[in-house]
Amino acid sequence: MCILLAIRRPAGEGELWVAANRDERLDRPWQPPQLLVPDPPVFGGRDLVGGGSWLAVNLRAGFVVGVTNARLGIPPAERSRGRLVVDLAAEQSLADAGALLSELDLSRYGPFDLMLADARECWLATNSPEASIEARRESVVAVGNDPLAEPGERVMDAARRGRLLAGLPEGELASSLATLLADHEGADPLCRHGDGYGTVCSTILVLRGTTLADYRFAPGPPCTTPFATLLSPSERAPDA
């Protein structure tokens, strides 16, 4: 996944909105969001090459893990970044996921930028150029393929536009995020189209407190593929 935008809002127990585009080789096989782990229940897309996921949500504890490649390509001897997403999302809490991340040898994975977030907290991690994990206090955070300390114009523009949208009513925010993900403005737009590479799918999800309130998925470029609701609040996995 090549753009992750997180918006935290203070209403009630807190809200987390995540809008994300996955940019990948067009011939790399994947499956749409599904139950990846039964206990605790982890929901997300499945990459059929690495066996992991680019974006996963723990339905019981109510937190999200997403990853982007810090550079294209993955050396075959290194551990899967997608498996790291699933492993972290399968922890019992956001704190447990952060503890596991701090214990792992991140140099064994291909270069990545990673987001751990719930309705109250957001943590960013990377192993490029060296391993680091940091809490982010701002309510709107964007992650792309750039070094976390040196975000490029695409990432900064996504964060800027996210801040402008953050105060919108729920319905307007959802539709505005869909429009944002489908955007083709600039030399390096959020929705990418290339020769053999581009935006292959798109996600908008909402956590209210620890409850997954909405999950919308477009199984293709969001500029041409409608979003559909894949998991409703009533389908949320039970705690026991």
BELLIN-V879787 format. One record per residue. SS is DSSP state (H for helix, E for strand, C for the rest). PSI is psi in whole degrees, 0 to 359 (NA if undefined). OMEGA is omega in whole degrees, -180 to 180 (none if undefined). Layout:
# BELLIN-V879787
SS&PSI&OMEGA ; SS&PSI&OMEGA
This chain:
# BELLIN-V879787
C&139&-172 ; C&357&168 ; E&130&177 ; E&125&178 ; E&122&179 ; E&131&178 ; E&118&176 ; E&134&-179 ; E&146&-171 ; C&359&-175 ; C&136&176 ; C&233&177 ; C&6&-178 ; C&149&178 ; E&144&170 ; E&121&173 ; E&131&176 ; E&126&175 ; E&129&-171 ; E&140&170 ; E&135&173 ; E&121&176 ; E&129&-172 ; E&168&171 ; E&137&-175 ; C&339&-179 ; C&5&179 ; C&120&-174 ; C&144&180 ; E&167&176 ; E&149&-180 ; E&168&-177 ; E&139&-176 ; E&175&176 ; E&116&-177 ; E&326&180 ; E&133&-177 ; E&329&-175 ; C&112&-5 ; C&152&-176 ; E&124&179 ; E&128&-174 ; E&132&178 ; E&172&176 ; E&156&-179 ; E&125&174 ; E&124&-174 ; C&357&176 ; C&304&-179 ; C&342&179 ; C&2&-179 ; C&216&-178 ; C&159&176 ; C&339&-179 ; E&124&-178 ; E&148&179 ; E&132&174 ; E&111&-173 ; C&341&-180 ; C&310&-177 ; C&340&177 ; C&57&173 ; E&162&-172 ; E&143&173 ; E&128&177 ; E&150&-177 ; E&148&169 ; E&154&176 ; E&130&176 ; C&347&168 ; C&161&-179 ; C&148&178 ; C&152&180 ; C&116&178 ; C&133&-172 ; C&337&-177 ; C&350&-176 ; C&160&-179 ; E&153&-176 ; C&128&175 ; H&325&178 ; H&325&176 ; H&326&177 ; H&319&179 ; H&312&-178 ; H&318&179 ; H&317&180 ; H&318&-179 ; H&339&-180 ; C&1&175 ; C&164&-174 ; C&341&-178 ; C&168&175 ; H&320&179 ; H&318&178 ; H&321&178 ; H&318&178 ; H&322&178 ; H&317&177 ; H&317&-179 ; H&321&-179 ; H&340&-178 ; H&340&-174 ; C&153&172 ; C&95&-173 ; H&345&178 ; H&347&-180 ; H&351&180 ; E&156&171 ; C&156&-177 ; C&132&-177 ; E&159&162 ; E&139&-173 ; E&144&178 ; E&131&171 ; E&123&-175 ; E&149&166 ; C&196&-175 ; C&347&-176 ; C&333&-173 ; C&155&174 ; E&128&178 ; E&139&175 ; E&141&180 ; E&155&176 ; E&162&171 ; C&17&-178 ; C&121&6 ; C&345&176 ; C&163&-175 ; C&135&175 ; E&150&176 ; E&129&-178 ; E&144&173 ; E&141&177 ; C&125&-175 ; C&337&-177 ; C&151&-175 ; C&342&179 ; E&124&-177 ; E&135&176 ; E&144&179 ; E&137&176 ; C&223&-180 ; C&3&-178 ; C&162&170 ; C&140&-177 ; C&327&-179 ; C&348&-177 ; C&65&-178 ; C&141&179 ; C&180&-176 ; H&322&180 ; H&315&-179 ; H&315&-179 ; H&323&179 ; H&321&178 ; H&317&178 ; H&317&180 ; H&314&-179 ; H&327&176 ; H&320&179 ; H&325&179 ; H&332&-177 ; H&343&-166 ; C&330&-177 ; C&3&-177 ; C&153&172 ; C&159&-172 ; H&308&-177 ; H&318&179 ; H&323&-180 ; H&316&-180 ; H&314&-179 ; H&325&179 ; H&324&177 ; H&322&176 ; H&319&177 ; H&319&179 ; H&314&-178 ; H&335&-180 ; C&5&-172 ; C&140&179 ; C&15&-177 ; C&148&173 ; C&173&-178 ; C&332&-180 ; C&80&-173 ; C&166&179 ; C&325&176 ; C&112&-171 ; C&142&174 ; E&122&-179 ; C&182&180 ; C&97&180 ; C&2&-177 ; E&142&177 ; E&192&179 ; E&119&-175 ; E&341&178 ; E&169&-174 ; E&147&-176 ; E&141&167 ; E&121&179 ; E&156&-178 ; E&127&169 ; E&131&171 ; E&111&-169 ; C&235&177 ; C&6&-176 ; E&130&173 ; E&110&-175 ; E&334&-178 ; E&141&176 ; E&112&-178 ; E&138&-174 ; E&135&174 ; E&114&-176 ; C&39&180 ; C&185&178 ; C&130&-175 ; C&347&177 ; C&338&-178 ; C&352&-174 ; C&120&-180 ; C&148&172 ; C&142&174 ; E&147&177 ; E&124&-178 ; C&331&-176 ; C&119&-179 ; C&162&178 ; H&326&-179 ; H&343&180 ; H&3&-180 ; C&136&-176 ; C&143&179 ; C&160&-179 ; C&342&-178 ; C&NA&none
